[in-house]
Amino acid sequence: MRHEYLPPPQRRSRLTRRGRLALFLGTLLAIGVVALIPLLRGADAPEKPRMLVIPEGWRASQVYAAVDRELKLPAGSAKAAVATAGLALPAEAKGNPEGYLFPATYPVTSKSTPAVLLAYMVQTANRKLATPAVANGGKAHGMTPYQTATLASVLEAEADSRADMGKVARVVHNRLAKSMPLQMDSTINYALNRSTVDTTLSETRIDSPFNSYARQGLPPTPIDSPGLEAMAAAVAPTPGDWLFFVTVKPGDTRFSATYEEHKKHVAEFNRLRAAAGARAQAGPPAT
């Protein structure tokens, strides 16, 4: 017969009055801590950021205004911050971030400052310009990153659609190769701080470094904030012999290799525009 060892019966411990009081107070303390934890977590919870959207083609002045509005600062605050923000701009920019305030969506919190936001935009632009496709393509065309940003800004302003960017880029490259002035209305608009499709003969004679009718080469600075697709088109233009283009109507941009062909397309643009103006003056049809 196998004998098994059985432990001696244990006596139930009984709490003294002092022990019961200590246990009760400890329980209350534990409950209080548990109840306090969510409150502490709520106080330490990270702030949910707001989103600041900078679209392609915005000028620096528009970006500054958007930053001031989002941060609820007096007008001119973001522009004033440029001088002390330590922006990582190339020497060619001479401290002007035009073209380097990259269009994207940026998180904004109560701790955001204009200097931090603008620095983030410039860093983003530098990263995009340094991507292998853009950087190597620019070198192949003998362009610095700043010149790539400048050309891309013209494409952003001139192309009617993203699909046309490569063709507009080819027009620019072909004109530069032939030492022809670019004759881009977008640069006149930048000089006059406006946006329009109407450029008069007298405006093409204004004294401005951005007058691409009177001066050869790229404008001295970018004229807006180009996106990555415009940067890519600037360094990889669509093959072609075009020297002219005109957007006859939305979605219909005509590219030409000769001035004679271009004049026909311009005539079509003027005819359609005149017809649209006549309809607008006539008003809605009588019922």
Backbone bond lengths (Angstrom), bond angles and torsions (degrees), N, CA, C in turn:
res aa  C-N    CA-C-N  psi(-1)  N-CA   C-N-CA  omega(-1)  CA-C   N-CA-C  phi
1 M - - - 1.454 - - 1.528 108.60 -
2 R 1.393 116.63 130.23 1.467 121.06 -175.66 1.519 109.22 -90.06
3 H 1.310 113.39 129.46 1.458 118.34 177.91 1.534 108.89 -94.58
4 E 1.330 117.10 127.23 1.459 122.13 178.21 1.506 109.88 -102.59
5 Y 1.313 114.23 143.29 1.448 118.37 179.37 1.524 109.23 -81.94
6 L 1.303 116.16 126.25 1.453 122.00 177.14 1.516 108.93 -113.51
7 P 1.347 117.56 127.13 1.454 119.18 -179.99 1.514 110.34 -67.36
8 P 1.284 116.96 149.33 1.457 119.79 -179.49 1.520 109.84 -64.52
9 P 1.318 116.58 147.79 1.467 119.59 179.77 1.520 110.52 -59.73
10 Q 1.389 115.05 135.82 1.445 119.92 -178.90 1.530 109.59 -89.94
11 R 1.294 113.78 143.68 1.442 119.53 178.33 1.527 108.88 -88.49
12 R 1.304 116.99 135.47 1.465 121.23 179.16 1.515 109.46 -68.08
13 S 1.344 113.72 130.28 1.465 117.24 178.94 1.517 109.47 -79.00
14 R 1.279 116.85 142.49 1.464 122.23 -179.86 1.520 108.68 -119.30
15 L 1.338 115.83 132.55 1.448 120.77 -179.60 1.520 111.00 -78.49
16 T 1.270 115.88 139.48 1.463 119.92 174.02 1.518 108.00 -75.91
17 R 1.308 115.82 171.55 1.462 119.41 178.70 1.522 110.86 -59.70
18 R 1.350 115.30 -40.93 1.471 119.12 178.38 1.525 111.06 -64.87
19 G 1.315 116.87 -37.97 1.464 120.57 179.30 1.511 111.97 -65.80
20 R 1.385 114.74 -41.65 1.463 117.39 179.02 1.523 110.82 -63.91
21 L 1.311 117.11 -37.21 1.456 120.74 178.95 1.538 111.00 -65.58
22 A 1.324 116.47 -41.62 1.470 120.50 179.19 1.525 111.02 -63.88
23 L 1.359 115.59 -41.55 1.457 119.78 179.10 1.521 110.81 -63.12
24 F 1.330 117.41 -41.51 1.454 122.38 -179.53 1.530 111.01 -63.49
25 L 1.335 115.81 -45.52 1.459 119.43 179.50 1.525 111.58 -66.38
26 G 1.333 116.40 -36.60 1.465 119.87 177.80 1.512 112.16 -64.26
27 T 1.350 115.53 -39.05 1.467 119.78 178.48 1.514 111.19 -64.01
28 L 1.344 116.41 -43.83 1.459 120.06 178.24 1.523 111.30 -60.84
29 L 1.329 116.15 -41.18 1.463 120.31 179.50 1.518 111.50 -63.77
30 A 1.337 116.61 -41.87 1.465 120.63 179.86 1.520 111.03 -63.51
31 I 1.358 115.45 -41.52 1.463 119.41 179.35 1.524 110.10 -63.12
32 G 1.328 116.25 -40.56 1.456 120.19 179.57 1.515 112.03 -63.69
33 V 1.325 117.62 -41.10 1.457 121.26 178.72 1.511 110.91 -64.29
34 V 1.341 116.48 -44.20 1.459 121.07 179.70 1.523 110.24 -61.08
35 A 1.325 116.20 -41.53 1.460 119.76 179.94 1.511 111.60 -69.12
36 L 1.348 117.76 -28.40 1.449 121.48 -176.91 1.521 112.79 -80.54
37 I 1.335 117.36 -25.88 1.465 121.42 -176.12 1.526 112.49 -56.86
38 P 1.380 119.16 -48.16 1.475 117.62 178.81 1.517 112.53 -60.15
39 L 1.355 116.22 -35.94 1.455 118.50 179.59 1.520 110.89 -64.94
40 L 1.327 116.32 -42.51 1.460 120.35 178.58 1.524 110.84 -64.50
41 R 1.320 115.27 -41.08 1.469 118.47 178.79 1.520 110.79 -62.92
42 G 1.342 116.04 -39.62 1.456 119.26 179.07 1.508 111.34 -63.44
43 A 1.326 116.92 -37.68 1.463 119.75 -179.81 1.520 111.63 -69.38
44 D 1.336 116.35 -32.34 1.463 120.58 -177.62 1.522 113.37 -93.52
45 A 1.337 117.97 -2.10 1.466 120.52 -176.56 1.526 109.80 -63.18
46 P 1.330 117.87 136.39 1.466 120.26 -179.33 1.523 111.08 -63.89
47 E 1.317 115.35 145.62 1.461 121.41 178.99 1.530 110.05 -70.65
48 K 1.309 115.35 133.74 1.461 119.43 178.15 1.527 108.70 -74.67
49 P 1.328 118.17 120.14 1.466 119.75 -175.81 1.526 112.38 -72.85
50 R 1.321 114.68 150.15 1.452 121.89 170.02 1.529 107.45 -88.62
51 M 1.325 116.93 163.49 1.457 120.47 -176.90 1.530 110.61 -113.35
52 L 1.323 116.22 124.74 1.459 122.42 176.08 1.523 108.18 -102.90
53 V 1.317 116.56 117.43 1.469 121.91 -177.59 1.529 109.54 -99.16
54 I 1.330 116.02 123.10 1.467 122.79 175.26 1.531 107.40 -110.64
55 P 1.327 118.82 108.73 1.465 121.16 -177.15 1.532 112.41 -75.15
56 E 1.329 115.80 159.60 1.458 121.05 173.30 1.527 109.54 -62.60
57 G 1.321 115.56 142.29 1.457 119.67 174.87 1.512 115.68 88.76
58 W 1.342 117.91 -2.30 1.462 118.92 176.96 1.524 110.10 -72.88
59 R 1.325 116.00 142.52 1.453 121.01 172.75 1.523 109.48 -81.52
60 A 1.330 115.27 163.98 1.460 119.71 -179.55 1.518 111.11 -57.44
61 S 1.329 117.15 -38.16 1.463 120.29 -179.52 1.528 111.35 -60.90
62 Q 1.320 116.67 -36.38 1.468 120.02 177.96 1.527 111.25 -70.74
63 V 1.329 116.45 -37.52 1.466 120.34 178.37 1.523 109.88 -65.23
64 Y 1.331 116.94 -44.85 1.468 120.34 178.79 1.530 110.55 -56.74
65 A 1.323 115.88 -46.43 1.467 120.24 -178.16 1.522 111.21 -62.63
66 A 1.342 116.85 -39.65 1.468 120.54 179.86 1.526 110.95 -66.47
67 V 1.330 117.44 -40.15 1.466 120.93 178.05 1.524 110.15 -63.98
68 D 1.316 117.10 -44.76 1.469 120.51 179.06 1.528 110.78 -59.82
69 R 1.328 117.01 -42.92 1.474 120.07 -179.86 1.518 111.03 -64.89
70 E 1.333 116.69 -45.70 1.463 120.32 -176.14 1.524 111.20 -66.04
71 L 1.309 117.48 -36.86 1.463 121.39 -179.14 1.530 112.40 -90.33
72 K 1.351 114.95 0.13 1.478 120.61 179.25 1.530 111.58 55.81
73 L 1.340 114.17 49.67 1.458 121.61 179.99 1.527 109.92 -111.80
74 P 1.316 117.31 159.47 1.469 119.46 177.06 1.528 110.81 -60.57
75 A 1.314 115.49 147.26 1.469 119.94 177.98 1.519 109.85 -56.43
76 G 1.324 115.43 136.47 1.456 121.04 179.81 1.516 114.02 96.95
77 S 1.344 117.09 -6.75 1.467 119.91 -177.64 1.525 111.69 -65.26
78 A 1.340 116.83 -46.65 1.472 120.06 -178.46 1.522 110.94 -65.03
79 K 1.319 116.98 -42.51 1.469 119.92 179.46 1.525 110.13 -62.11
80 A 1.329 116.92 -40.33 1.465 120.42 179.97 1.520 111.83 -66.49
81 A 1.350 116.52 -28.54 1.467 120.57 -177.49 1.523 112.40 -71.11
82 V 1.332 118.18 -18.54 1.464 121.67 -177.04 1.527 110.93 -58.01
83 A 1.327 116.44 -38.22 1.468 120.36 -173.94 1.517 112.87 -64.49
84 T 1.323 117.35 -28.80 1.473 120.38 -175.95 1.527 113.23 -117.18
85 A 1.328 117.72 6.76 1.470 120.74 -175.12 1.524 112.93 -79.38
86 G 1.328 118.20 -13.95 1.467 120.50 -178.75 1.509 112.56 63.12
87 L 1.326 117.53 44.22 1.463 121.99 -176.60 1.531 110.89 -67.54
88 A 1.321 115.85 139.99 1.466 121.91 -177.56 1.524 110.43 -82.98
89 L 1.318 115.93 66.86 1.461 122.01 -177.86 1.529 110.78 -96.15
90 P 1.333 117.09 150.79 1.471 118.66 175.37 1.525 110.32 -68.80
91 A 1.307 116.30 158.64 1.465 120.66 -178.80 1.522 111.61 -59.22
92 E 1.347 116.17 -32.07 1.466 120.04 -179.31 1.522 112.35 -60.92
93 A 1.329 116.56 -27.26 1.462 120.40 -176.87 1.520 112.26 -72.41
94 K 1.329 118.15 -22.00 1.464 122.95 -179.58 1.531 111.59 53.32
95 G 1.336 114.93 39.63 1.453 120.07 176.37 1.509 115.50 83.32
96 N 1.318 117.68 -0.20 1.466 122.15 -179.12 1.531 109.44 -95.08
97 P 1.342 118.68 115.43 1.466 119.70 -176.31 1.525 114.85 -82.97
98 E 1.335 118.02 7.49 1.465 119.34 178.39 1.525 109.76 -54.06
99 G 1.335 116.11 130.18 1.458 121.56 -178.71 1.506 114.14 90.26
100 Y 1.346 117.07 -13.69 1.464 121.30 -177.56 1.531 112.57 -113.13
101 L 1.321 117.63 7.73 1.466 120.77 174.63 1.520 106.16 -94.06
102 F 1.333 115.12 81.47 1.466 121.32 -165.10 1.527 112.13 -60.22
103 P 1.332 116.81 133.62 1.471 120.40 179.21 1.527 111.28 -72.21
104 A 1.312 115.74 121.23 1.472 121.95 -179.41 1.523 107.34 -170.21
105 T 1.331 115.78 -175.35 1.462 121.89 175.87 1.520 108.30 -104.97
106 Y 1.325 116.51 124.52 1.459 121.93 -174.54 1.527 110.92 -117.95
107 P 1.348 117.80 135.89 1.466 120.70 177.39 1.521 111.20 -74.74
108 V 1.316 116.03 139.87 1.459 122.23 -178.93 1.520 109.08 -131.58
109 T 1.319 117.34 132.87 1.463 122.44 175.62 1.529 108.76 -126.35
110 S 1.320 115.13 -179.40 1.465 119.84 179.91 1.525 111.87 -66.09
111 K 1.324 117.31 -16.73 1.465 121.05 179.82 1.528 112.69 -94.67
112 S 1.320 117.26 -3.21 1.466 120.23 -178.91 1.526 110.43 -68.18
113 T 1.310 115.47 145.56 1.466 121.90 176.31 1.521 108.82 -126.19
114 P 1.334 117.59 157.36 1.470 119.02 176.96 1.520 112.30 -56.37
115 A 1.337 117.18 -40.76 1.464 120.32 -177.76 1.522 111.12 -61.91
116 V 1.340 116.85 -43.34 1.464 120.64 -179.29 1.523 110.70 -66.00
117 L 1.325 117.18 -43.78 1.463 120.64 -179.49 1.527 111.29 -64.21
118 L 1.312 116.84 -46.81 1.470 119.75 -179.05 1.527 111.06 -64.41
119 A 1.327 117.05 -39.19 1.468 120.27 178.29 1.525 110.69 -63.01
120 Y 1.329 116.86 -39.15 1.469 121.41 178.86 1.524 110.26 -64.40
121 M 1.336 117.11 -40.81 1.462 121.04 179.07 1.528 110.99 -63.71
122 V 1.332 116.10 -43.48 1.466 119.84 -179.91 1.531 110.83 -66.10
123 Q 1.328 117.08 -41.48 1.467 120.37 177.13 1.526 110.94 -60.18
124 T 1.337 115.84 -39.83 1.468 120.02 178.95 1.524 110.43 -64.40
125 A 1.321 117.49 -43.53 1.466 120.96 178.41 1.521 110.91 -61.17
126 N 1.320 116.89 -43.16 1.463 119.87 178.74 1.524 111.55 -61.66
127 R 1.338 116.81 -38.91 1.476 119.49 178.15 1.521 110.86 -64.84
128 K 1.322 117.55 -41.64 1.459 120.69 -179.38 1.527 111.09 -66.26
129 L 1.321 116.03 -40.47 1.471 119.61 179.39 1.523 112.23 -70.03
130 A 1.337 115.73 -20.21 1.469 120.15 -178.78 1.526 112.80 -93.49
131 T 1.333 118.78 -1.51 1.458 119.38 176.81 1.531 108.43 -60.91
132 P 1.328 118.33 145.73 1.473 120.17 -174.91 1.525 114.23 -52.73
133 A 1.330 117.25 -43.62 1.466 119.43 -177.11 1.519 111.35 -62.70
134 V 1.325 116.67 -44.94 1.465 120.16 -177.92 1.530 110.58 -72.92
135 A 1.325 116.89 -48.17 1.465 120.38 -177.11 1.524 111.78 -63.12
136 N 1.334 116.90 -48.41 1.467 120.05 -179.22 1.524 111.92 -67.53
137 G 1.345 115.56 -37.85 1.467 118.82 177.64 1.515 111.70 -64.39
138 G 1.327 116.46 -39.69 1.457 119.53 177.69 1.514 111.69 -63.38
139 K 1.323 116.79 -43.75 1.467 120.42 178.29 1.526 111.18 -61.23
140 A 1.325 116.52 -38.18 1.464 120.22 -179.80 1.524 111.25 -62.51
141 H 1.333 116.51 -29.51 1.469 120.28 178.47 1.520 112.01 -96.97
142 G 1.339 116.72 8.47 1.453 120.24 178.53 1.519 113.75 70.56
143 M 1.337 116.52 27.52 1.463 120.37 -177.98 1.520 111.28 -108.15
144 T 1.314 116.22 141.70 1.458 121.40 171.52 1.528 107.99 -78.24
145 P 1.339 118.37 163.38 1.469 119.57 175.46 1.528 112.29 -54.78
146 Y 1.335 117.51 -36.39 1.468 119.88 -179.93 1.526 110.66 -66.74
147 Q 1.313 117.30 -40.12 1.463 120.38 177.18 1.527 110.64 -66.96
148 T 1.324 116.36 -35.18 1.467 119.32 176.07 1.517 110.28 -63.49
149 A 1.330 116.99 -44.05 1.465 120.21 177.80 1.520 110.73 -62.84
150 T 1.323 117.16 -37.64 1.465 120.88 -179.78 1.522 110.92 -65.89
151 L 1.327 116.99 -48.22 1.458 120.48 178.62 1.522 110.51 -63.10
152 A 1.319 116.97 -42.60 1.464 120.53 -179.97 1.522 111.35 -61.49
153 S 1.331 117.13 -34.62 1.464 119.68 179.66 1.528 110.92 -66.76
154 V 1.335 117.08 -34.49 1.463 120.66 176.60 1.528 110.00 -66.95
155 L 1.322 116.41 -42.25 1.466 119.87 178.50 1.532 110.83 -62.57
156 E 1.323 115.54 -40.73 1.464 120.05 -179.89 1.521 110.96 -60.23
157 A 1.327 116.06 -36.56 1.464 120.35 -178.03 1.530 112.41 -82.86
158 E 1.314 117.93 -31.40 1.463 121.33 -171.30 1.519 114.21 -93.12
159 A 1.319 117.99 -35.85 1.469 120.31 -173.73 1.523 110.76 -71.03
160 D 1.326 116.12 131.93 1.459 121.43 178.70 1.520 111.32 -71.74
161 S 1.328 116.90 -26.40 1.465 121.38 179.76 1.525 108.56 -149.10
162 R 1.308 115.80 164.60 1.466 119.83 177.69 1.523 110.84 -62.87
163 A 1.328 116.62 -33.16 1.459 120.35 -179.90 1.522 111.93 -64.80
164 D 1.351 117.08 -25.01 1.461 120.61 -178.76 1.520 112.97 -87.62
165 M 1.318 118.41 -9.61 1.465 120.23 -173.72 1.521 112.71 -58.60
166 G 1.330 116.86 -41.90 1.457 120.27 -179.36 1.517 112.62 -63.37
167 K 1.344 116.63 -37.20 1.467 120.41 179.45 1.529 110.99 -72.43
168 V 1.341 116.53 -41.09 1.464 119.01 177.13 1.531 109.54 -62.58
169 A 1.337 116.27 -39.29 1.467 120.02 177.12 1.524 110.72 -60.70
170 R 1.328 116.60 -39.20 1.469 119.23 178.97 1.525 110.79 -64.88
171 V 1.325 117.18 -39.73 1.466 119.87 176.86 1.528 110.00 -58.65
172 V 1.324 116.84 -45.31 1.467 120.87 -179.72 1.528 110.47 -62.37
173 H 1.324 116.78 -48.30 1.468 119.85 -179.47 1.530 111.14 -62.01
174 N 1.335 116.90 -41.33 1.468 119.49 179.74 1.528 111.33 -64.57
175 R 1.315 116.87 -39.63 1.459 120.18 179.50 1.539 110.87 -68.00
176 L 1.321 115.86 -42.21 1.463 118.81 177.84 1.525 110.46 -61.28
177 A 1.327 117.22 -40.25 1.467 120.93 -179.11 1.524 111.84 -65.47
178 K 1.337 116.67 -29.12 1.471 121.23 -179.53 1.528 112.46 -97.03
179 S 1.357 116.02 7.67 1.473 121.07 -178.57 1.523 111.55 56.44
180 M 1.322 115.51 37.08 1.458 121.52 175.20 1.528 109.37 -95.44
181 P 1.320 118.63 142.95 1.463 119.18 173.87 1.532 109.88 -63.47
182 L 1.309 116.69 146.62 1.469 120.19 -176.17 1.522 112.05 -67.82
183 Q 1.334 118.09 -33.80 1.468 123.06 179.79 1.532 111.52 53.09
184 M 1.326 115.88 52.36 1.453 121.97 179.54 1.533 110.21 -101.32
185 D 1.328 116.19 123.70 1.464 119.90 178.81 1.525 112.02 -62.11
186 S 1.336 116.73 -28.19 1.464 120.02 -177.99 1.523 112.12 -61.65
187 T 1.333 117.29 -32.51 1.464 119.37 179.52 1.528 110.82 -74.20
188 I 1.336 117.04 -33.16 1.466 120.94 174.37 1.530 109.03 -65.51
189 N 1.327 115.76 -43.36 1.466 119.85 178.07 1.521 111.20 -58.72
190 Y 1.320 116.35 -40.16 1.464 119.67 -179.99 1.522 110.38 -66.18
191 A 1.317 116.08 -41.67 1.467 119.82 179.62 1.522 110.93 -62.76
192 L 1.337 116.89 -35.26 1.461 121.46 -177.59 1.532 112.15 -96.26
193 N 1.348 116.66 3.86 1.471 121.71 178.38 1.526 112.15 54.77
194 R 1.325 115.17 56.03 1.461 120.69 -179.50 1.525 108.74 -150.16
195 S 1.333 116.38 178.40 1.467 122.47 174.42 1.521 107.76 -141.08
196 T 1.324 116.73 113.82 1.450 120.77 -178.69 1.521 109.06 -158.66
197 V 1.336 115.79 163.30 1.468 120.13 174.71 1.515 110.35 -99.38
198 D 1.330 116.72 -0.37 1.469 121.02 -179.06 1.525 110.60 -98.41
199 T 1.302 115.80 116.23 1.455 121.08 174.89 1.518 107.83 -126.88
200 T 1.318 116.19 119.93 1.459 120.53 -177.79 1.521 110.72 -85.36
201 L 1.326 115.14 165.27 1.459 120.19 179.70 1.526 110.22 -62.04
202 S 1.320 117.23 -40.17 1.468 119.64 -179.34 1.526 111.20 -65.19
203 E 1.332 117.40 -32.50 1.464 120.68 179.45 1.522 111.89 -70.44
204 T 1.309 117.26 -26.48 1.461 119.59 177.83 1.531 111.40 -74.56
205 R 1.339 116.62 -2.51 1.463 120.73 -179.58 1.531 111.97 -112.64
206 I 1.326 117.14 9.03 1.461 119.56 -178.40 1.528 110.25 -65.19
207 D 1.320 115.63 150.88 1.457 121.15 179.69 1.528 108.29 -88.36
208 S 1.307 116.30 95.28 1.461 121.45 -179.00 1.519 109.15 -153.07
209 P 1.335 117.50 141.15 1.472 119.55 175.69 1.523 111.84 -64.21
210 F 1.337 117.13 -14.01 1.471 120.78 178.77 1.529 111.97 -94.75
211 N 1.322 117.29 5.87 1.464 120.44 177.97 1.525 108.73 -80.93
212 S 1.334 115.72 92.45 1.472 120.28 -176.91 1.521 112.32 -78.90
213 Y 1.344 117.32 1.04 1.458 120.27 170.85 1.533 109.75 -82.87
214 A 1.314 116.02 -36.44 1.465 120.28 -175.79 1.523 112.93 -95.79
215 R 1.335 116.94 -20.81 1.469 120.48 -175.84 1.521 110.50 -119.07
216 Q 1.302 115.96 144.71 1.454 120.75 178.13 1.532 110.51 -86.88
217 G 1.319 114.64 162.06 1.458 120.36 175.82 1.517 113.11 84.92
218 L 1.322 114.29 -179.64 1.460 121.00 178.83 1.524 110.28 -69.92
219 P 1.321 118.19 156.29 1.464 119.47 172.97 1.523 110.00 -61.39
220 P 1.319 118.36 160.03 1.468 120.47 -174.01 1.519 114.35 -67.99
221 T 1.326 117.34 -23.09 1.468 121.62 177.10 1.516 108.17 -140.63
222 P 1.329 117.70 165.56 1.466 118.74 169.93 1.530 109.80 -58.79
223 I 1.321 116.30 159.26 1.464 120.72 -178.84 1.529 112.05 -113.79
224 D 1.323 117.10 1.54 1.458 121.70 176.11 1.524 108.25 -171.20
225 S 1.324 116.08 -173.80 1.471 121.28 179.05 1.523 109.58 -98.16
226 P 1.336 118.30 102.71 1.463 119.92 -179.18 1.520 112.12 -79.86
227 G 1.330 115.90 148.93 1.454 121.42 175.47 1.523 111.08 -88.91
228 L 1.323 115.41 179.19 1.460 120.38 -176.73 1.520 111.88 -64.34
229 E 1.336 118.40 -35.53 1.467 119.89 -178.96 1.529 110.92 -65.85
230 A 1.326 116.68 -36.95 1.464 119.37 177.14 1.526 110.45 -68.60
231 M 1.332 116.44 -38.12 1.465 119.68 177.06 1.525 110.48 -62.58
232 A 1.325 115.94 -43.63 1.462 119.80 -179.50 1.524 111.17 -64.12
233 A 1.341 117.10 -40.80 1.462 120.74 179.69 1.521 110.95 -66.45
234 A 1.322 117.12 -33.92 1.467 120.88 -178.49 1.514 112.09 -61.96
235 V 1.327 116.64 -33.67 1.467 119.93 -176.52 1.528 112.63 -102.42
236 A 1.332 116.86 -6.49 1.473 120.36 178.10 1.522 109.35 -137.43
237 P 1.340 117.54 66.22 1.464 120.37 -177.16 1.519 112.34 -66.75
238 T 1.314 115.61 152.72 1.457 121.72 176.82 1.530 109.73 -65.54
239 P 1.326 118.70 135.08 1.474 119.39 178.45 1.523 111.36 -61.54
240 G 1.317 116.61 139.09 1.463 120.88 179.26 1.517 110.74 168.90
241 D 1.343 115.44 167.29 1.464 119.90 -178.89 1.528 111.66 -110.75
242 W 1.321 117.67 20.06 1.467 121.42 -175.31 1.523 112.01 -68.23
243 L 1.340 113.67 144.57 1.458 120.92 175.12 1.522 111.80 -125.23
244 F 1.333 116.94 -9.35 1.461 121.98 -176.36 1.533 109.29 -139.15
245 F 1.320 114.49 156.37 1.466 119.38 170.91 1.521 108.83 -158.81
246 V 1.311 115.80 153.71 1.459 121.80 174.74 1.526 107.67 -151.37
247 T 1.316 116.47 137.81 1.458 120.92 176.20 1.520 107.33 -87.09
248 V 1.312 115.92 103.11 1.461 121.77 -176.82 1.525 110.57 -66.66
249 K 1.327 116.00 -41.13 1.461 122.66 174.87 1.520 107.05 -157.43
250 P 1.314 118.35 163.17 1.467 119.58 -178.43 1.523 112.06 -51.75
251 G 1.317 115.89 126.41 1.455 120.81 -179.79 1.515 114.00 86.52
252 D 1.327 117.77 0.82 1.470 121.48 -177.75 1.520 109.28 -133.65
253 T 1.325 116.14 86.91 1.457 121.88 176.71 1.518 108.45 -103.00
254 R 1.324 116.72 127.57 1.469 122.20 -177.76 1.531 109.59 -102.80
255 F 1.329 115.95 129.68 1.460 122.13 179.40 1.529 108.68 -111.17
256 S 1.328 116.20 137.77 1.457 120.73 -175.03 1.517 110.79 -134.66
257 A 1.329 114.74 148.75 1.465 120.81 176.31 1.519 111.16 -95.18
258 T 1.350 117.24 -20.17 1.467 120.91 -178.89 1.523 110.16 -122.64
259 Y 1.322 114.54 153.81 1.460 119.52 -179.92 1.526 110.84 -68.46
260 E 1.323 117.40 -33.84 1.471 120.89 178.99 1.528 110.65 -60.77
261 E 1.310 116.01 -45.48 1.469 119.14 178.46 1.526 110.28 -65.68
262 H 1.308 116.06 -39.16 1.468 120.29 179.67 1.524 111.20 -62.00
263 K 1.328 117.60 -40.49 1.467 120.93 -179.75 1.527 110.97 -60.98
264 K 1.325 117.58 -35.72 1.469 120.30 177.51 1.527 110.65 -64.39
265 H 1.318 116.26 -40.51 1.463 119.72 179.73 1.531 111.28 -68.94
266 V 1.328 116.37 -37.54 1.460 119.97 176.90 1.528 110.15 -65.02
267 A 1.325 116.84 -39.01 1.467 120.13 177.44 1.524 110.77 -62.23
268 E 1.320 116.48 -38.97 1.466 120.53 177.26 1.527 110.15 -64.46
269 F 1.322 116.99 -41.43 1.468 121.31 177.13 1.520 110.53 -59.96
270 N 1.345 116.75 -46.30 1.459 120.16 -178.79 1.528 111.47 -65.97
271 R 1.327 117.80 -37.22 1.470 120.86 179.40 1.525 110.95 -64.52
272 L 1.351 116.12 -46.50 1.456 119.88 -179.83 1.529 111.54 -65.28
273 R 1.306 115.19 -36.55 1.464 118.51 -179.69 1.528 111.24 -69.53
274 A 1.319 116.23 -41.12 1.463 120.11 178.35 1.522 111.12 -63.05
275 A 1.335 116.24 -39.90 1.466 120.33 178.75 1.520 110.79 -64.76
276 A 1.331 116.07 -40.84 1.463 119.81 178.95 1.526 110.26 -65.65
277 G 1.336 117.54 -38.36 1.458 120.79 177.58 1.498 112.47 -65.02
278 A 1.347 117.10 -39.91 1.455 120.99 179.13 1.530 110.43 -64.63
279 R 1.322 116.69 -40.35 1.472 119.50 178.94 1.539 110.79 -65.76
280 A 1.329 116.12 -37.77 1.451 119.25 179.52 1.516 111.69 -66.03
281 Q 1.349 117.26 -37.93 1.462 120.86 179.39 1.526 111.46 -70.64
282 A 1.334 115.72 -34.70 1.472 119.49 -179.48 1.520 111.85 -69.42
283 G 1.321 117.33 -25.73 1.449 120.09 179.16 1.520 110.92 81.23
284 P 1.333 117.14 -176.82 1.474 121.12 -177.72 1.532 109.24 -69.73
285 P 1.335 116.94 151.50 1.473 120.05 179.39 1.517 111.27 -64.86
286 A 1.332 115.33 147.38 1.467 120.37 179.52 1.513 110.02 -67.60
287 T 1.334 115.61 145.04 1.461 120.26 179.11 1.502 111.04 -112.93
